[in-house]
Amino acid sequence: MNIRSNDVKQKSLELGFSRVGIVALESIDSTTSLATKRLQAWLELGYHADLAWMENPKRQNISEVMPGVKSLICVALNYYTPQPHSQDLDRAKISRYGWGRDYHRVLGKKLKALSRWLEEQSQPDFPIQTRFYVDTGPISEKAWAETAGIGWIGKHSNLITRDYGSWVFLGEVLTNLELEPDSPHPEYCGTCTRCIDACPTNAIAQPFMVDANLCLAYHTIENRAEKLPPEIAQNMNNWVAGCDICQDVCPWNQRFAQPTDIDDFQPYPQNIAPDLNELANISEPEWDKTFTGSALRRIKPKQFHRNAQANINQHDCLNGLNPN
């Protein structure tokens, strides 16, 4: 085939991706990699809580996701916007990832265009096959992005890039093309423990490994229980959708974060700092209108009620009031 890795990278950048890297799967033994060992240890410790899909064995064998795959094209898209989180006790905090348009749609459109371009390069004797994912398949995307040289997995378990910090969304295109790979990215966290020290619930159980059972992001987004565990409800600090604490304190983010040039990631005004009391009572129609086209639709009205009310109760307790 005449398609080279540089051609793929150039096309990826033309489509607006911030970073791109390539993995040649024939040179990778995923069953013995450090990432696979970390995943297995994480699962054995029960740190995935009830995220049962993380147990999918395909996550540890990419060839089961797409038979015949030869290369993995990993991309990153900067989503950072510099607005600070509100410190007003009456205002909720929402993770930056959810401020603008749903990243699945934004990245999905670009990855689809890249996949179509690749398939258009097919030859009669070699049809190019592709399959793309945006946080939607059994793929260890951060580990592959590290192997592709895009960045490294930090102690908070997010991927950190030298150009944009950890404020990046990740996506992948699997293909049967054989492409020249990039070198894995070295790890540059060093002795820094700011993310570990800043976590209010001690969710970073050990460097590079987060215990979802203690993570505010997990509980505000994925936990569907009627009530939050006490150790979580007492440490909400106004978070209702995700949590950016470990990223906000990261020196790489403080020094190298760059405002995104993607218009779709500019914050919707209602998503930056909504009123806690309004969220605690948001109706289904109001929720539907407020979070149209947003990744925050994963958080249903009952979860917003619960998360907002837990924050209100926390404030009442701190003020010596009985939340009941």
N, C-alpha and C positions, 0 to 999 in steps of 0.2 A: 504494500500500500504506500501511497505517496504522502499520506498525512503524517506530519511530524508533531512532536510535542509542542514545539514553538508555534505551530499553526493553531493548535488547540488553545494555547495560552493567549495568543493574540486575539482570537475570536472571543474568548471568555472576557477579556478586558474590554473589547469593543461592545459587548453586551452589558457592560457596566459593573461587572464583579470587581471587588476590591483586591482580592488575592486569588491565585489559582495554583494548584500543585498536583502532581501526578504520582500515582503508586503503580508499579508493575507487580502484579500479584504473584507471578511465577517466582519472584525472588523473595517472597514473604512467606514465612511459616506462621500463620496466624494462631495456630494452636499452642505455640510456645512463646509467643510475644509477651512482653511486659504488660501491655494493655490487657491481653486476655487473662493473664494471671491476676491482675488487679480486679478485673470484672468478676472472675470466679471467687476471689476472696471477698469481694463486696457482697456478692449474692449469698455466700455461705454465712456471712455475719448478719444477714437479714437487713442490711442497710437500705435495701430497695423498698422496704415497707410493703405496700400492697400493689406495687408496680409490677404486676405479674408478667407483662410483656417483655420486661428486661431479662426474663429467664429463657426466652426463645433461643434455642440452640443455633439458629441461623446467624445470630449476632456474633457468634464465634467462628463462623465459617462463611465467608462472603460468597463462595461458589454455590452455596445453597440458596442464596438470594437471587442469583442470576447464573444459571449453568452456562459455562463457556466464557465467563467473564475473564478478561486478560488484564484490564487496566481500570483504575479508579481515578476519575477526575474530581478533585476536591476543590470547592470554591468557598470563598468567604465574602460577605457583604457587610460593610460598615453601616451600623444603624444609630450611632451616637448622636444625640442632640444635647446641647449643654445646659438646658434648663435645670436648676437645682430642685431637689425634692423639697416640698413645703415643710416647714417646721411648725406650722400652725397646728395646734392640738385638735382643732375641729376639722382638719383636712386629712383625707386618706392619702397614703403613699402607694403608688403603682409602679412596678418595675418598668424601666425604660423600654424593654422589649415590647410592651403593650401600648405604648403611647400613640403610635401611628397605625397605619394600615397593616392588616394581618400579613406577617412575613411569609407565611406559607404561599400566599397568592403572589407576592412580589417575587420571591425567589423561584417559585414554581414556573412563572411565566418566562423568566430568563433561562432556567434550566431546560424548559421545553424547547426554547429557541435554539439553545446549544445542541440539544439532542437531535433536533430536526436537521440542523446544519451538518452534523456528523453523518447522519443517515443519508443525506444527499450526496455525500462523497463516495457512496458505495460503488463497487465495480461489479460487472456481471459475474465474475468468479468469486466475489467476496462481498456479500451484503453486510453492511455494518449494522450491528445491533446495539441498542442503548436502553437503559432504564435509569430514571432519575428519582431522587428522593429529597424531601425537605422535612427532616424530622418526622418522617412518616413510615419508615420501614425498620426492620431489625438490623440496623447498621450502627456500629460504634463510631459515629461520625467524628467525634473529637480525637479519638485515637488514630483514625485514618488521616485526618487533617494534619496531625502531628507527623505522621509517617510521610505525608506528602510535602512537608516542609513549610506549611502555612504558618504554624506557630507551635507552641508547646502547651501541654496541659499543666495548669498552675496548681498550687496546693489547694485552691478552692474548687478544683475539678473543672473549671472553665478553660477553654482554649484562649491563650494569650498570644497576640501577634505583636511584632515589634513596631508596626506601623500604626495600629489602631487600638492597642490594648486588647481587652476581651470583649469589647462592644461589637461583636460580629455575629451574624447568622451564618450557619454552615449548610452546605448542600453538596450532593454528589451525583455524578453521572457514571454509571457502570457501563462498560463497553467491551466488545470482543476484539477491539483493536489492541495491538501491541504497541505501547508507547514508551518512550524513554522516561524513566522515573526521576524524580527529584530526591535529594537527600533528606532524611528525617531532620527535624528541627531540634537543636539542643535545648535543654531546659535551663532557664535563666532566673528561677526563683531564688536560688542561693539559700542564704540563711534567713531570709525574710519570713516572718510569721504574722504579718499584719492582718491578713484575712482570718486566720485562725483565732487570733486574739480578739477581733472585733465582733465575731459572731455571738449574738446575745443568748443563743440556746446551746452553744458548744456543738453545733451540728457537724463541724469539720473534725470528725473523730480522730483522724490522723492525716498527715499531709497527703494530698491527692485523693482523699476518700471522704465523701460526705455521707452522713447517716440521715437518710430521708425522714426517718422517724422523728428527728429533732429539727428539721429544716423548715423555716417559715415559708419558703417558696413552695415546697411540697404541700404543706398543709393548707395554704391559702388557695392553691390551684387544683391539686389532685385529690385531697382528702374530701370525701363526700359525707362524712359522718355528721350527725346533727350537731354535735358539740366538739370543740377542739380539746385536745389534752391540756390539762392545767399548766404544764410547763411551757406550752406554746401560747396559750391564751394570756398568760401573765407577762409575755415578752413580745407582744405584737408591735409596739412602738409605731403604731399607725399604718402598718403594712396590711393591705387587703388583697393584693394581687402580686404575688412574687415578692422578691426581696433583692435589693442591690447592694446591701451593706458590704459584702466581701469584695465586690467589684469597685465600689466607691473608694475603698481604702487602699486598693492596690496601687503601688507606685507606678506601675506601667500604665495604668489608666490615667493617673494624675498627670503624668508627663507626656504621654503620647496620644491620648484620645484626640480624634479629629472630628469635627462636625460632618455628618453624612451629606452627600450631595444627592441623595435619593429623596425626591419630594414626598413620596408615599410614606416615608418614615418621620416626616415632620409631625409633631404631636397634635392630636385632636385636643382642643382646649378642655373638653370635659374629662379627658383621661389623665391629665397631669396631677390634679389635686382635687378630686371630687369631695363634696361635703360628706362627712361620716354619717351624720344623721339621715341624710337623703339616701345613702347607700343602704343603711340599716332598714329602710322601708321601701326600697325601690320595687316598683310593680313590674310584672312581666312585660307589659307594653313599653314602659319606660326603659327597662333593660334592653329590650329589642331595639329601640330607637337609639339609645345611647351608644351601644356597642356594635352597631352595624359595621360590617367590614373589618372587625377587630379580632385579634387573637384572644382577646379577653372574653369572647363568647364561650370559651371553654369553662369559664367560671359562671355557674348558673345563679339566678336570683337568690335562691336559698343560701348559697355559699356566700354571696356578698352580704346578705342579712347577717349571717353568722359571724363572718370576719369583721364587719363593721361594728357589730354589737360587742364583740370581744374587746375591741379597742376602746369602745365607750365604757365598758365595765372596768377595764384596766385603769382608765383615767379616774373613774369614780372611786376605785379602791385606793389609788394614790392620794386622792383628796379626802380620804377617810369616810367616804360614802358607801352605803350598802347597795351594790348593784342590783340586788333583788328587791 
